[in-house]
Amino acid sequence: MAESASIVTVSTAEGKFQQNIRVGQHRFVADEPLSVGGIDSGPSPYDLLLAALGSCTSMTIKMYADFKNIPLESVDIELEHSRDHAEDCDNCSNDDNRIDVIDRSIILRGELTDAQRQKLLEIAEKCPVHKTLENRIDIHTTEVRD
């Protein structure tokens, strides 16, 4: 098993989709919007995925700027997830030929030179969650019975 900073536990809650999530001492809820049958009591799983990427990206940029004494005042990141059919599979009959796309827009605030801005955008590509999402991911599932 891979080393992990914390264990995440998820359990069913109210409604059709609501889930209680515990990460260490933190507790929150995930759900789906009303339009798909949820009760809209929390972010969707894809919202949480985007939040993980956005927060890691912002933290990585800020950490690098602080380390290099770059006058970065703040970072704002907007992310959106979509699915596109792979260009070479437009005529495929298999739904597995789609690719997931995450659009990430980054606003860097501060008295920054063009070179500093370019370097901070390069650093954004090195955020650990970004690297994880671009890697091949193996998910190992086991059933645990009470």
Backbone as JSON Lines, residues from 0, in Angstrom:
{"i":0,"aa":"M","n":[0.83,-1.18,0.0],"ca":[0.0,0.0,0.0],"c":[0.88,1.25,0.0]}
{"i":1,"aa":"A","n":[0.49,2.25,-0.76],"ca":[1.26,3.49,-0.84],"c":[1.17,4.26,0.47]}
{"i":2,"aa":"E","n":[2.23,4.99,0.76],"ca":[2.24,5.8,1.97],"c":[1.26,6.95,1.82]}
{"i":3,"aa":"S","n":[0.53,7.28,2.87],"ca":[-0.46,8.34,2.82],"c":[-0.35,9.2,4.06]}
{"i":4,"aa":"A","n":[-0.53,10.5,3.9],"ca":[-0.47,11.41,5.03],"c":[-1.65,11.22,5.97]}
{"i":5,"aa":"S","n":[-2.79,10.82,5.43],"ca":[-3.97,10.61,6.25],"c":[-4.89,9.6,5.56]}
{"i":6,"aa":"I","n":[-5.79,9.06,6.34],"ca":[-6.78,8.14,5.82],"c":[-8.08,8.91,5.63]}
{"i":7,"aa":"V","n":[-8.71,8.72,4.5],"ca":[-10.0,9.33,4.2],"c":[-11.06,8.25,4.36]}
{"i":8,"aa":"T","n":[-12.11,8.54,5.11],"ca":[-13.23,7.6,5.2],"c":[-14.48,8.27,4.66]}
{"i":9,"aa":"V","n":[-15.28,7.49,3.95],"ca":[-16.5,7.99,3.34],"c":[-17.61,7.01,3.65]}
{"i":10,"aa":"S","n":[-18.78,7.53,4.05],"ca":[-19.92,6.66,4.33],"c":[-21.21,7.31,3.84]}
{"i":11,"aa":"T","n":[-22.16,6.46,3.48],"ca":[-23.44,6.96,2.99],"c":[-24.13,7.78,4.07]}
{"i":12,"aa":"A","n":[-24.92,8.74,3.6],"ca":[-25.63,9.64,4.52],"c":[-27.07,9.78,4.02]}
{"i":13,"aa":"E","n":[-27.58,11.0,4.02],"ca":[-28.98,11.24,3.63],"c":[-29.15,11.28,2.12]}
{"i":14,"aa":"G","n":[-30.4,11.12,1.7],"ca":[-30.73,11.26,0.29],"c":[-30.1,10.18,-0.57]}
{"i":15,"aa":"K","n":[-30.16,10.4,-1.85],"ca":[-29.7,9.43,-2.83],"c":[-28.17,9.39,-2.96]}
{"i":16,"aa":"F","n":[-27.51,10.55,-2.81],"ca":[-26.07,10.62,-3.07],"c":[-25.22,11.15,-1.93]}
{"i":17,"aa":"Q","n":[-25.78,11.78,-0.94],"ca":[-24.98,12.44,0.1],"c":[-24.03,11.47,0.8]}
{"i":18,"aa":"Q","n":[-22.82,11.93,1.04],"ca":[-21.78,11.14,1.68],"c":[-21.13,11.95,2.8]}
{"i":19,"aa":"N","n":[-20.9,11.3,3.94],"ca":[-20.13,11.92,5.01],"c":[-18.67,11.57,4.79]}
{"i":20,"aa":"I","n":[-17.81,12.58,4.86],"ca":[-16.39,12.39,4.62],"c":[-15.63,12.81,5.86]}
{"i":21,"aa":"R","n":[-14.66,11.97,6.25],"ca":[-13.79,12.31,7.38],"c":[-12.34,12.18,6.93]}
{"i":22,"aa":"V","n":[-11.59,13.25,7.17],"ca":[-10.16,13.27,6.87],"c":[-9.48,13.78,8.14]}
{"i":23,"aa":"G","n":[-8.91,12.87,8.9],"ca":[-8.33,13.27,10.18],"c":[-9.4,13.88,11.05]}
{"i":24,"aa":"Q","n":[-9.15,15.1,11.53],"ca":[-10.13,15.79,12.38],"c":[-11.2,16.56,11.59]}
{"i":25,"aa":"H","n":[-11.09,16.57,10.27],"ca":[-12.01,17.34,9.43],"c":[-13.17,16.47,8.97]}
{"i":26,"aa":"R","n":[-14.36,17.07,9.01],"ca":[-15.56,16.37,8.56],"c":[-16.34,17.29,7.62]}
{"i":27,"aa":"F","n":[-16.78,16.72,6.51],"ca":[-17.59,17.49,5.58],"c":[-18.45,16.54,4.75]}
{"i":28,"aa":"V","n":[-19.27,17.1,3.88],"ca":[-20.25,16.33,3.13],"c":[-20.0,16.5,1.63]}
{"i":29,"aa":"A","n":[-20.19,15.43,0.89],"ca":[-20.22,15.5,-0.58],"c":[-21.62,15.1,-1.02]}
{"i":30,"aa":"D","n":[-22.03,15.62,-2.15],"ca":[-23.37,15.34,-2.65],"c":[-23.39,15.63,-4.14]}
{"i":31,"aa":"E","n":[-24.54,15.52,-4.73],"ca":[-24.76,15.89,-6.12],"c":[-25.81,16.99,-6.15]}
{"i":32,"aa":"P","n":[-25.83,17.78,-7.22],"ca":[-26.84,18.84,-7.32],"c":[-28.26,18.28,-7.45]}
{"i":33,"aa":"L","n":[-29.22,19.13,-7.17],"ca":[-30.64,18.75,-7.3],"c":[-30.96,18.23,-8.7]}
{"i":34,"aa":"S","n":[-30.31,18.82,-9.71],"ca":[-30.62,18.47,-11.1],"c":[-30.33,17.02,-11.46]}
{"i":35,"aa":"V","n":[-29.52,16.32,-10.64],"ca":[-29.23,14.91,-10.92],"c":[-29.71,14.0,-9.79]}
{"i":36,"aa":"G","n":[-30.52,14.55,-8.89],"ca":[-31.13,13.72,-7.86],"c":[-30.51,13.83,-6.48]}
{"i":37,"aa":"G","n":[-29.52,14.68,-6.32],"ca":[-28.94,14.9,-4.99],"c":[-29.73,15.93,-4.22]}
{"i":38,"aa":"I","n":[-29.27,16.25,-3.02],"ca":[-29.93,17.3,-2.23],"c":[-29.04,18.55,-2.14]}
{"i":39,"aa":"D","n":[-27.96,18.57,-2.92],"ca":[-27.08,19.73,-3.06],"c":[-26.56,20.24,-1.71]}
{"i":40,"aa":"S","n":[-26.18,19.3,-0.85],"ca":[-25.72,19.67,0.49],"c":[-24.2,19.81,0.58]}
{"i":41,"aa":"G","n":[-23.51,19.58,-0.53],"ca":[-22.06,19.71,-0.54],"c":[-21.54,19.6,-1.95]}
{"i":42,"aa":"P","n":[-20.23,19.76,-2.11],"ca":[-19.65,19.65,-3.44],"c":[-19.75,18.24,-3.98]}
{"i":43,"aa":"S","n":[-19.77,18.13,-5.3],"ca":[-19.8,16.81,-5.94],"c":[-18.41,16.19,-5.9]}
{"i":44,"aa":"P","n":[-18.31,14.9,-6.17],"ca":[-16.98,14.28,-6.22],"c":[-16.03,14.96,-7.21]}
{"i":45,"aa":"Y","n":[-16.53,15.37,-8.38],"ca":[-15.66,16.07,-9.33],"c":[-15.28,17.46,-8.82]}
{"i":46,"aa":"D","n":[-16.2,18.12,-8.09],"ca":[-15.85,19.4,-7.47],"c":[-14.69,19.21,-6.49]}
{"i":47,"aa":"L","n":[-14.74,18.12,-5.72],"ca":[-13.67,17.85,-4.76],"c":[-12.35,17.55,-5.47]}
{"i":48,"aa":"L","n":[-12.42,16.85,-6.59],"ca":[-11.22,16.58,-7.37],"c":[-10.6,17.88,-7.87]}
{"i":49,"aa":"L","n":[-11.44,18.77,-8.41],"ca":[-10.94,20.06,-8.89],"c":[-10.4,20.9,-7.73]}
{"i":50,"aa":"A","n":[-11.07,20.84,-6.58],"ca":[-10.59,21.57,-5.41],"c":[-9.22,21.06,-4.97]}
{"i":51,"aa":"A","n":[-9.01,19.75,-5.05],"ca":[-7.71,19.19,-4.7],"c":[-6.63,19.72,-5.63]}
{"i":52,"aa":"L","n":[-6.9,19.71,-6.92],"ca":[-5.92,20.22,-7.88],"c":[-5.69,21.72,-7.7]}
{"i":53,"aa":"G","n":[-6.75,22.47,-7.55],"ca":[-6.62,23.92,-7.4],"c":[-5.88,24.33,-6.13]}
{"i":54,"aa":"S","n":[-6.21,23.69,-5.02],"ca":[-5.55,24.05,-3.77],"c":[-4.09,23.63,-3.79]}
{"i":55,"aa":"C","n":[-3.78,22.48,-4.34],"ca":[-2.39,22.03,-4.43],"c":[-1.59,22.96,-5.35]}
{"i":56,"aa":"T","n":[-2.19,23.36,-6.47],"ca":[-1.52,24.26,-7.4],"c":[-1.2,25.59,-6.73]}
{"i":57,"aa":"S","n":[-2.19,26.15,-6.05],"ca":[-2.0,27.43,-5.37],"c":[-0.94,27.33,-4.28]}
{"i":58,"aa":"M","n":[-0.99,26.26,-3.48],"ca":[0.0,26.06,-2.42],"c":[1.41,25.93,-3.0]}
{"i":59,"aa":"T","n":[1.53,25.2,-4.1],"ca":[2.84,24.97,-4.72],"c":[3.41,26.28,-5.26]}
{"i":60,"aa":"I","n":[2.58,27.06,-5.93],"ca":[3.01,28.36,-6.46],"c":[3.44,29.27,-5.32]}
{"i":61,"aa":"K","n":[2.61,29.37,-4.28],"ca":[2.91,30.25,-3.14],"c":[4.19,29.82,-2.43]}
{"i":62,"aa":"M","n":[4.37,28.52,-2.23],"ca":[5.56,28.02,-1.56],"c":[6.82,28.39,-2.36]}
{"i":63,"aa":"Y","n":[6.76,28.21,-3.67],"ca":[7.91,28.54,-4.52],"c":[8.18,30.04,-4.48]}
{"i":64,"aa":"A","n":[7.13,30.85,-4.61],"ca":[7.3,32.3,-4.59],"c":[7.91,32.76,-3.27]}
{"i":65,"aa":"D","n":[7.44,32.21,-2.16],"ca":[8.01,32.57,-0.85],"c":[9.48,32.18,-0.77]}
{"i":66,"aa":"F","n":[9.81,30.97,-1.25],"ca":[11.18,30.47,-1.2],"c":[12.12,31.33,-2.04]}
{"i":67,"aa":"K","n":[11.63,31.81,-3.19],"ca":[12.45,32.61,-4.1],"c":[12.28,34.11,-3.91]}
{"i":68,"aa":"N","n":[11.56,34.51,-2.86],"ca":[11.3,35.94,-2.58],"c":[10.67,36.67,-3.77]}
{"i":69,"aa":"I","n":[9.76,35.99,-4.44],"ca":[9.0,36.59,-5.54],"c":[7.81,37.31,-4.92]}
{"i":70,"aa":"P","n":[7.57,38.58,-5.3],"ca":[6.52,39.37,-4.65],"c":[5.09,39.0,-5.06]}
{"i":71,"aa":"L","n":[4.76,37.74,-4.9],"ca":[3.41,37.25,-5.21],"c":[2.5,37.61,-4.05]}
{"i":72,"aa":"E","n":[1.42,38.31,-4.34],"ca":[0.47,38.7,-3.29],"c":[-0.61,37.65,-3.1]}
{"i":73,"aa":"S","n":[-1.13,37.13,-4.2],"ca":[-2.18,36.11,-4.08],"c":[-2.3,35.33,-5.39]}
{"i":74,"aa":"V","n":[-2.97,34.19,-5.27],"ca":[-3.23,33.32,-6.42],"c":[-4.72,32.99,-6.41]}
{"i":75,"aa":"D","n":[-5.35,33.11,-7.54],"ca":[-6.73,32.66,-7.73],"c":[-6.72,31.67,-8.87]}
{"i":76,"aa":"I","n":[-7.42,30.56,-8.67],"ca":[-7.46,29.51,-9.69],"c":[-8.9,29.12,-9.93]}
{"i":77,"aa":"E","n":[-9.28,29.02,-11.2],"ca":[-10.6,28.55,-11.59],"c":[-10.42,27.29,-12.42]}
{"i":78,"aa":"L","n":[-11.18,26.26,-12.07],"ca":[-11.04,24.97,-12.75],"c":[-12.39,24.49,-13.24]}
{"i":79,"aa":"E","n":[-12.36,23.76,-14.35],"ca":[-13.57,23.18,-14.91],"c":[-13.23,21.82,-15.5]}
{"i":80,"aa":"H","n":[-14.1,20.85,-15.28],"ca":[-13.9,19.49,-15.8],"c":[-14.9,19.24,-16.92]}
{"i":81,"aa":"S","n":[-14.42,18.59,-17.98],"ca":[-15.31,18.17,-19.07],"c":[-14.75,16.89,-19.68]}
{"i":82,"aa":"R","n":[-15.51,16.3,-20.56],"ca":[-15.06,15.1,-21.27],"c":[-15.18,15.36,-22.76]}
{"i":83,"aa":"D","n":[-14.14,14.98,-23.48],"ca":[-14.13,15.09,-24.94],"c":[-13.84,13.72,-25.53]}
{"i":84,"aa":"H","n":[-14.42,13.46,-26.69],"ca":[-14.03,12.24,-27.4],"c":[-12.63,12.47,-27.96]}
{"i":85,"aa":"A","n":[-11.8,11.47,-27.84],"ca":[-10.46,11.56,-28.44],"c":[-10.63,11.8,-29.93]}
{"i":86,"aa":"E","n":[-9.81,12.7,-30.49],"ca":[-9.95,13.07,-31.9],"c":[-9.93,11.87,-32.82]}
{"i":87,"aa":"D","n":[-9.08,10.9,-32.54],"ca":[-8.98,9.74,-33.43],"c":[-10.07,8.71,-33.16]}
{"i":88,"aa":"C","n":[-11.0,9.0,-32.26],"ca":[-12.06,8.04,-31.96],"c":[-13.44,8.63,-32.2]}
{"i":89,"aa":"D","n":[-13.54,9.62,-33.06],"ca":[-14.84,10.24,-33.33],"c":[-15.89,9.23,-33.79]}
{"i":90,"aa":"N","n":[-15.47,8.19,-34.48],"ca":[-16.41,7.2,-34.99],"c":[-16.43,5.91,-34.19]}
{"i":91,"aa":"C","n":[-15.81,5.92,-33.03],"ca":[-15.78,4.71,-32.2],"c":[-17.13,4.52,-31.53]}
{"i":92,"aa":"S","n":[-17.49,3.28,-31.3],"ca":[-18.77,2.99,-30.65],"c":[-18.61,2.77,-29.16]}
{"i":93,"aa":"N","n":[-17.4,2.86,-28.65],"ca":[-17.1,2.58,-27.25],"c":[-16.97,3.88,-26.46]}
{"i":94,"aa":"D","n":[-17.74,4.02,-25.38],"ca":[-17.68,5.23,-24.55],"c":[-16.33,5.4,-23.85]}
{"i":95,"aa":"D","n":[-15.53,4.34,-23.77],"ca":[-14.23,4.42,-23.11],"c":[-13.2,5.22,-23.9]}
{"i":96,"aa":"N","n":[-13.56,5.68,-25.08],"ca":[-12.63,6.42,-25.92],"c":[-12.72,7.92,-25.68]}
{"i":97,"aa":"R","n":[-13.24,8.31,-24.55],"ca":[-13.3,9.72,-24.19],"c":[-12.1,10.06,-23.32]}
{"i":98,"aa":"I","n":[-11.71,11.31,-23.39],"ca":[-10.66,11.79,-22.5],"c":[-11.24,12.85,-21.58]}
{"i":99,"aa":"D","n":[-10.78,12.85,-20.34],"ca":[-11.19,13.87,-19.4],"c":[-10.3,15.08,-19.59]}
{"i":100,"aa":"V","n":[-10.91,16.27,-19.52],"ca":[-10.19,17.52,-19.7],"c":[-10.44,18.39,-18.48]}
{"i":101,"aa":"I","n":[-9.37,18.92,-17.92],"ca":[-9.48,19.91,-16.85],"c":[-8.89,21.21,-17.37]}
{"i":102,"aa":"D","n":[-9.71,22.25,-17.41],"ca":[-9.24,23.58,-17.77],"c":[-8.93,24.32,-16.47]}
{"i":103,"aa":"R","n":[-7.71,24.84,-16.38],"ca":[-7.26,25.51,-15.16],"c":[-6.79,26.9,-15.57]}
{"i":104,"aa":"S","n":[-7.43,27.93,-15.02],"ca":[-7.03,29.32,-15.25],"c":[-6.43,29.86,-13.96]}
{"i":105,"aa":"I","n":[-5.25,30.47,-14.07],"ca":[-4.52,30.95,-12.9],"c":[-4.34,32.46,-12.99]}
{"i":106,"aa":"I","n":[-4.72,33.15,-11.93],"ca":[-4.49,34.59,-11.81],"c":[-3.41,34.79,-10.75]}
{"i":107,"aa":"L","n":[-2.31,35.42,-11.16],"ca":[-1.21,35.73,-10.24],"c":[-1.24,37.23,-9.96]}
{"i":108,"aa":"R","n":[-1.36,37.6,-8.7],"ca":[-1.41,39.02,-8.33],"c":[-0.11,39.42,-7.64]}
{"i":109,"aa":"G","n":[0.34,40.61,-7.96],"ca":[1.55,41.15,-7.36],"c":[2.37,41.86,-8.42]}
{"i":110,"aa":"E","n":[3.38,42.57,-7.99],"ca":[4.28,43.28,-8.9],"c":[5.29,42.27,-9.45]}
{"i":111,"aa":"L","n":[4.88,41.5,-10.43],"ca":[5.67,40.4,-10.97],"c":[6.19,40.74,-12.36]}
{"i":112,"aa":"T","n":[7.41,40.33,-12.64],"ca":[7.95,40.47,-13.99],"c":[7.36,39.37,-14.86]}
{"i":113,"aa":"D","n":[7.49,39.53,-16.17],"ca":[7.03,38.49,-17.08],"c":[7.77,37.18,-16.83]}
{"i":114,"aa":"A","n":[9.06,37.27,-16.54],"ca":[9.86,36.06,-16.26],"c":[9.37,35.37,-14.99]}
{"i":115,"aa":"Q","n":[9.04,36.14,-13.95],"ca":[8.52,35.55,-12.71],"c":[7.17,34.89,-12.96]}
{"i":116,"aa":"R","n":[6.32,35.54,-13.71],"ca":[5.01,34.96,-14.03],"c":[5.18,33.64,-14.78]}
{"i":117,"aa":"Q","n":[6.07,33.63,-15.76],"ca":[6.31,32.42,-16.54],"c":[6.82,31.3,-15.65]}
{"i":118,"aa":"K","n":[7.74,31.61,-14.75],"ca":[8.3,30.59,-13.86],"c":[7.21,30.05,-12.92]}
{"i":119,"aa":"L","n":[6.35,30.92,-12.39],"ca":[5.28,30.46,-11.5],"c":[4.3,29.55,-12.24]}
{"i":120,"aa":"L","n":[4.03,29.84,-13.5],"ca":[3.16,28.96,-14.29],"c":[3.83,27.62,-14.55]}
{"i":121,"aa":"E","n":[5.15,27.63,-14.74],"ca":[5.88,26.36,-14.89],"c":[5.81,25.55,-13.59]}
{"i":122,"aa":"I","n":[5.91,26.23,-12.46],"ca":[5.85,25.57,-11.15],"c":[4.46,24.96,-10.93]}
{"i":123,"aa":"A","n":[3.43,25.61,-11.45],"ca":[2.06,25.08,-11.33],"c":[1.97,23.66,-11.89]}
{"i":124,"aa":"E","n":[2.72,23.4,-12.95],"ca":[2.73,22.08,-13.58],"c":[3.39,21.03,-12.69]}
{"i":125,"aa":"K","n":[4.11,21.45,-11.67],"ca":[4.85,20.52,-10.8],"c":[4.11,20.21,-9.5]}
{"i":126,"aa":"C","n":[2.91,20.72,-9.34],"ca":[2.16,20.44,-8.11],"c":[1.93,18.93,-8.02]}
{"i":127,"aa":"P","n":[2.08,18.36,-6.82],"ca":[1.95,16.91,-6.66],"c":[0.62,16.32,-7.14]}
{"i":128,"aa":"V","n":[-0.48,17.01,-6.92],"ca":[-1.77,16.48,-7.38],"c":[-1.82,16.49,-8.9]}
{"i":129,"aa":"H","n":[-1.29,17.53,-9.52],"ca":[-1.22,17.59,-10.98],"c":[-0.44,16.39,-11.52]}
{"i":130,"aa":"K","n":[0.71,16.13,-10.91],"ca":[1.53,14.99,-11.33],"c":[0.76,13.67,-11.15]}
{"i":131,"aa":"T","n":[0.06,13.53,-10.04],"ca":[-0.71,12.31,-9.78],"c":[-1.78,12.11,-10.85]}
{"i":132,"aa":"L","n":[-2.49,13.19,-11.19],"ca":[-3.56,13.08,-12.18],"c":[-3.02,12.75,-13.57]}
{"i":133,"aa":"E","n":[-1.8,13.13,-13.87],"ca":[-1.22,12.83,-15.17],"c":[-0.57,11.45,-15.22]}
{"i":134,"aa":"N","n":[-0.31,10.87,-14.07],"ca":[0.28,9.53,-14.01],"c":[-0.76,8.46,-14.31]}
{"i":135,"aa":"R","n":[-0.27,7.28,-14.61],"ca":[-1.15,6.13,-14.64],"c":[-1.5,5.83,-13.19]}
{"i":136,"aa":"I","n":[-2.76,5.63,-12.9],"ca":[-3.2,5.4,-11.54],"c":[-3.77,3.99,-11.44]}
{"i":137,"aa":"D","n":[-3.28,3.21,-10.5],"ca":[-3.84,1.9,-10.21],"c":[-4.63,2.02,-8.91]}
{"i":138,"aa":"I","n":[-5.88,1.64,-8.95],"ca":[-6.72,1.67,-7.76],"c":[-6.99,0.23,-7.36]}
{"i":139,"aa":"H","n":[-6.59,-0.12,-6.15],"ca":[-6.77,-1.48,-5.64],"c":[-7.96,-1.5,-4.7]}
{"i":140,"aa":"T","n":[-8.95,-2.3,-5.0],"ca":[-10.2,-2.36,-4.22],"c":[-10.3,-3.72,-3.54]}
{"i":141,"aa":"T","n":[-10.63,-3.68,-2.25],"ca":[-10.89,-4.91,-1.5],"c":[-12.16,-4.74,-0.71]}
{"i":142,"aa":"E","n":[-12.89,-5.81,-0.56],"ca":[-14.07,-5.78,0.3],"c":[-13.66,-6.16,1.71]}
{"i":143,"aa":"V","n":[-14.16,-5.39,2.67],"ca":[-13.94,-5.71,4.09],"c":[-15.31,-6.0,4.68]}
{"i":144,"aa":"R","n":[-15.48,-7.17,5.22],"ca":[-16.76,-7.55,5.8],"c":[-16.73,-7.34,7.31]}
{"i":145,"aa":"D","n":[-17.86,-6.9,7.85],"ca":[-17.99,-6.72,9.31],"c":[-18.02,-8.06,10.0]}
